[in-house]
């Protein structure tokens, strides 16, 4: 049995046994959120982010939206 420890990619907290975690998948400039799923986690998708809960998911969403401003500003030049 493979025992993995995961830390939140936003705040750094380590995942415990009863946490309600989320995974986030960047696809281009989009960010997709999904409930934690051991099969998804083991897939080790490129750029997969481990998120400890709603607050950190909101932070990641905000960062993603801020990134859109950078992309739009670059395209307008």
PASEBA-1860 file (N, C-alpha, C; in nm, 3 decimals):
! residues 77
1> XXXXXXXX> 0.084/-0.119/0.000/0.000/0.000/0.000/0.088/0.125/0.000 ~ 0.058/0.214/-0.089/0.134/0.337/-0.103/0.075/0.443/-0.009 ~ 0.157/0.493/0.083/0.111/0.595/0.178/0.167/0.730/0.135 ~ 0.080/0.819/0.093/0.120/0.951/0.046/0.074/1.056/0.146 ~ 0.154/1.159/0.161/0.111/1.275/0.237/0.099/1.390/0.138 ~ -0.005/1.468/0.154/-0.030/1.580/0.065/-0.038/1.707/0.146 ~ 0.011/1.814/0.089/0.002/1.946/0.150/-0.076/2.037/0.056 ~ -0.149/2.130/0.115/-0.225/2.227/0.036/-0.129/2.313/-0.044
9> XXXXXXXX> -0.155/2.326/-0.173/-0.070/2.407/-0.260/-0.091/2.556/-0.242 ~ -0.187/2.595/-0.158/-0.211/2.736/-0.131/-0.153/2.774/0.005 ~ -0.192/2.702/0.111/-0.150/2.742/0.247/-0.045/2.650/0.310 ~ -0.024/2.532/0.254/0.079/2.442/0.304/0.037/2.344/0.412 ~ -0.088/2.351/0.460/-0.133/2.260/0.565/-0.129/2.116/0.511 ~ -0.094/2.021/0.600/-0.087/1.882/0.558/-0.223/1.815/0.569 ~ -0.256/1.730/0.471/-0.386/1.664/0.468/-0.396/1.562/0.580 ~ -0.509/1.567/0.653/-0.539/1.471/0.757/-0.643/1.372/0.708
17> XXXXXXXX> -0.677/1.272/0.789/-0.768/1.166/0.744/-0.913/1.212/0.725 ~ -0.956/1.317/0.792/-1.097/1.356/0.783/-1.118/1.490/0.713 ~ -1.018/1.536/0.642/-1.029/1.665/0.574/-1.116/1.653/0.449 ~ -1.179/1.762/0.412/-1.263/1.767/0.291/-1.186/1.845/0.184 ~ -1.100/1.776/0.116/-1.009/1.839/0.021/-1.068/1.845/-0.118 ~ -1.004/1.928/-0.201/-1.045/1.955/-0.338/-0.921/1.942/-0.425 ~ -0.941/1.902/-0.550/-0.831/1.908/-0.645/-0.866/2.010/-0.751 ~ -0.766/2.077/-0.803/-0.785/2.177/-0.908/-0.696/2.140/-1.026
25> XXXXXXXX> -0.754/2.151/-1.145/-0.683/2.117/-1.267/-0.674/2.242/-1.355 ~ -0.554/2.291/-1.383/-0.544/2.401/-1.479/-0.550/2.344/-1.620 ~ -0.634/2.403/-1.703/-0.644/2.364/-1.844/-0.639/2.494/-1.923 ~ -0.521/2.524/-1.977/-0.502/2.653/-2.043/-0.514/2.763/-1.941 ~ -0.601/2.861/-1.969/-0.622/2.969/-1.872/-0.739/2.939/-1.780 ~ -0.799/2.821/-1.793/-0.913/2.781/-1.710/-0.865/2.702/-1.589 ~ -0.946/2.701/-1.483/-0.918/2.621/-1.365/-1.044/2.541/-1.331 ~ -1.031/2.411/-1.328/-1.143/2.322/-1.296/-1.124/2.269/-1.155
33> XXXXXXXX> -1.230/2.270/-1.076/-1.228/2.221/-0.938/-1.311/2.094/-0.929 ~ -1.265/2.001/-0.846/-1.335/1.874/-0.829/-1.316/1.825/-0.686 ~ -1.412/1.747/-0.634/-1.391/1.689/-0.501/-1.268/1.596/-0.503 ~ -1.205/1.582/-0.389/-1.088/1.493/-0.375/-1.130/1.353/-0.412 ~ -1.048/1.288/-0.493/-1.075/1.152/-0.537/-0.941/1.081/-0.546 ~ -0.924/0.974/-0.471/-0.795/0.904/-0.468/-0.750/0.860/-0.606 ~ -0.842/0.820/-0.692/-0.805/0.778/-0.828/-0.750/0.896/-0.907 ~ -0.812/1.012/-0.890/-0.766/1.133/-0.959/-0.629/1.172/-0.908
41> XXXXXXXX> -0.609/1.164/-0.777/-0.482/1.203/-0.717/-0.369/1.114/-0.768 ~ -0.395/0.984/-0.777/-0.292/0.891/-0.823/-0.261/0.910/-0.971 ~ -0.353/0.970/-1.046/-0.332/0.995/-1.188/-0.215/1.091/-1.209 ~ -0.187/1.174/-1.109/-0.075/1.269/-1.112/-0.077/1.356/-1.238 ~ -0.195/1.410/-1.266/-0.211/1.497/-1.383/-0.117/1.616/-1.374 ~ -0.069/1.661/-1.488/0.023/1.775/-1.492/-0.044/1.900/-1.436 ~ 0.018/1.961/-1.337/-0.035/2.083/-1.280/-0.145/2.064/-1.177 ~ -0.178/1.939/-1.144/-0.282/1.911/-1.045/-0.248/1.981/-0.915
49> XXXXXXXX> -0.345/2.050/-0.856/-0.321/2.121/-0.731/-0.408/2.061/-0.621 ~ -0.350/2.045/-0.503/-0.419/1.990/-0.387/-0.463/2.108/-0.301 ~ -0.593/2.116/-0.272/-0.650/2.231/-0.202/-0.722/2.181/-0.077 ~ -0.694/2.245/0.038/-0.745/2.194/0.166/-0.891/2.227/0.195 ~ -0.949/2.320/0.124/-1.089/2.352/0.151/-1.136/2.474/0.074 ~ -1.253/2.521/0.113/-1.319/2.630/0.041/-1.238/2.760/0.042 ~ -1.180/2.794/0.154/-1.105/2.920/0.162/-0.987/2.920/0.065 ~ -0.910/2.813/0.064/-0.795/2.806/-0.026/-0.839/2.789/-0.172
57> XXXXXXXX> -0.953/2.723/-0.195/-1.006/2.714/-0.332/-1.045/2.852/-0.381 ~ -1.103/2.933/-0.293/-1.138/3.071/-0.330/-1.013/3.153/-0.360 ~ -0.908/3.133/-0.281/-0.782/3.203/-0.304/-0.724/3.164/-0.440 ~ -0.726/3.035/-0.471/-0.674/2.990/-0.600/-0.758/3.045/-0.715 ~ -0.889/3.047/-0.698/-0.977/3.104/-0.800/-0.944/3.251/-0.821 ~ -0.924/3.327/-0.714/-0.888/3.468/-0.725/-0.757/3.487/-0.800 ~ -0.658/3.402/-0.769/-0.529/3.411/-0.838/-0.545/3.381/-0.987 ~ -0.631/3.285/-1.018/-0.656/3.250/-1.158/-0.718/3.367/-1.232
65> XXXXXXXX> -0.818/3.431/-1.170/-0.885/3.545/-1.231/-0.788/3.661/-1.248 ~ -0.702/3.685/-1.150/-0.600/3.789/-1.162/-0.507/3.760/-1.279 ~ -0.477/3.633/-1.301/-0.393/3.594/-1.414/-0.456/3.627/-1.548 ~ -0.589/3.625/-1.553/-0.658/3.660/-1.677/-0.630/3.805/-1.714 ~ -0.621/3.892/-1.614/-0.591/4.034/-1.640/-0.456/4.047/-1.707 ~ -0.360/3.968/-1.663/-0.227/3.970/-1.722/-0.232/3.922/-1.867 ~ -0.307/3.814/-1.891/-0.320/3.759/-2.026/-0.389/3.861/-2.117 ~ -0.496/3.923/-2.070/-0.569/4.022/-2.150/-0.483/4.145/-2.180
73> XXXXX> -0.405/4.190/-2.082/-0.320/4.307/-2.102/-0.212/4.278/-2.206 ~ -0.160/4.156/-2.206/-0.059/4.116/-2.303/-0.118/4.110/-2.444 ~ -0.241/4.058/-2.456/-0.307/4.046/-2.586/-0.343/4.181/-2.644 ~ -0.371/4.282/-2.560/-0.411/4.414/-2.606/-0.295/4.496/-2.661 ~ -0.172/4.458/-2.628/-0.053/4.535/-2.672/-0.018/4.504/-2.815
END
